[in-house]
Amino acid sequence: MTRKLLIVGAAFAALSLAACGQKEETKGAATPAEQAATPDANPAATVPTPSDEAKAPDFAAKAASSDQFEIEAAKVALKRSTNVEVKKFAQDMIDAHTATSAGLKAAIAASGVSITLPTALPSDLQDKLDDLNKADAKDFDKTYADDQVDAHQAALNLLQRYAQDGDVAAIKTFAAETAPKVQEHLNHAEGLKNGLK
């Protein structure tokens, strides 16, 4: 019985590998958008895109809110942190997310699609910002770093999925070009978090 299961398992594995090989052969070279959409470092990017993220207005609202949260959280960190590395990271986030906000607006303008971006944070991000403001001084840096890892992972997933499945070409290009920058921020945030342990 065990030997039959091993043979069946081996046959299944061989067929699976062959099918994967065929799929790869039929595909051409990956485009930059496809590469950005499926980096090795982020298995979450293989999660199917929720329908409310594949439409340009929904994606743009979430991306704009993500940038706004990063900027506001960084302003809090600049005021409250006493750690030089945390303050440097916070200033970098203000600069970088101000630039990506401008890039998103330019992509929307180039697309010709009429999209109104939110001016206030959604309640979940506002709650996180409120919690950051209330964090105990001795826990502040850790709370900020934890939030940054979570926020950048969520932003990266959003960008990668839209780069792959989005419905507006100019905004898909923005998402594909922005994803690697956010991956760098995520890596930096993880390093910051690990350094605070």
Secondary structure, DSSP 4 states (H G I P E B T S, - for coil): -HHHHHHHHHHHHHHHHHHHHHHHHHS-SPPHHHHHHS-TT-GGGGSPPPTTTSSHHHHHHHHHHHHHHHHHHHHHHHHH---HHHHHHHHHHHHHHHHHHHHHHHHHHHHT---PPPSS--HHHHHHHHHHHHS-GGGHHHHHHHHHHHHHHHHHHHHHHHHHH-S-HHHHHHHHHHHHHHHHHHHHHHHHHHHT-
